[in-house]
Amino acid sequence: MLPTSSSVQKSALFILVLLVVALITAVGLPIQPTGLIHSMPDEQGVSSYATGTYIGDGILLTNWHVLKSLNWRREFFKLPLWSEHIYNFEVPIEWIIFTEQEIDLAIAKLPTSRLDWLNVAHACLSTEPVEAGEVLEVVSSPLGQYPPVQAQLIVTDPIVQPRVDIDPQVKDENRYEVISFATQVQPGQESLIEPGSSGGTVTNEAGELAGLVWSRYDLPDGTREVLITPVSAWLPLLKNADIAPKYKEYILEQVCK
């Protein structure tokens, strides 16, 4: 039986992707480390999206509220290349290394064998406090947008403390507090922070990972506020958490020197 034109096209595309990846690896270009976590349709039949950050050694950072129900749905990390027209690698989540609602953080394990041959760049974990007026950059996938997009956040309240989620899309009975600080989306970029931005990578001017996007909502004056759960709130909990030593050691070694 002769192959169909469709199967030939798919095979040609797959070969092209392998050649592109081989070229990327050969010249040492870093692959964007932020990607989507796709979930299968939930119990209401609605597909959900979120963002995750790969930090190497098969380890992915995202929100607690993203992976809290992983036990009943299959999710995977989609590793972005540079063009939405090029097939992007889907890497399944194998298990959860750590999860904590207080900091809305989940750490997942991906199959390292699918990633260790790619040159995936990632930021170190910053322990430096943010300051009012500081500009941060977030990379996320609002409303499932792919490849991820960038937006700028201005720190409006750098005090790290428990804050209640007031996102109007969250039911009152589902609201909870998360240790975080407050930022404002740069005017004109509001559409770049939407549902799907949860777990988005937030970096400071030095390119260090300052935290992850937790929640967003609009204030009465029309500005969009974004709450960030910071790395500085994670580390004390991670040091004392029941995490396999090899993973704990790797994560703590990612702290910026």
Secondary structure as GFF3:
##gff-version 3
##sequence-region A 1 257
A	DSSP	alpha_helix	5	27	.	.	.	ID=ss1
A	DSSP	beta_strand	34	39	.	.	.	ID=ss2
A	DSSP	beta_strand	49	56	.	.	.	ID=ss3
A	DSSP	beta_strand	59	62	.	.	.	ID=ss4
A	DSSP	alpha_helix	64	67	.	.	.	ID=ss5
A	DSSP	three_ten_helix	70	72	.	.	.	ID=ss6
A	DSSP	beta_strand	75	79	.	.	.	ID=ss7
A	DSSP	beta_strand	89	92	.	.	.	ID=ss8
A	DSSP	beta_strand	95	100	.	.	.	ID=ss9
A	DSSP	three_ten_helix	101	103	.	.	.	ID=ss10
A	DSSP	beta_strand	105	109	.	.	.	ID=ss11
A	DSSP	three_ten_helix	112	114	.	.	.	ID=ss12
A	DSSP	beta_strand	135	140	.	.	.	ID=ss13
A	DSSP	three_ten_helix	142	144	.	.	.	ID=ss14
A	DSSP	beta_strand	149	164	.	.	.	ID=ss15
A	DSSP	three_ten_helix	172	174	.	.	.	ID=ss16
A	DSSP	beta_strand	177	185	.	.	.	ID=ss17
A	DSSP	three_ten_helix	190	192	.	.	.	ID=ss18
A	DSSP	beta_strand	201	203	.	.	.	ID=ss19
A	DSSP	beta_strand	209	218	.	.	.	ID=ss20
A	DSSP	beta_strand	224	230	.	.	.	ID=ss21
A	DSSP	alpha_helix	231	240	.	.	.	ID=ss22
A	DSSP	alpha_helix	245	253	.	.	.	ID=ss23
###
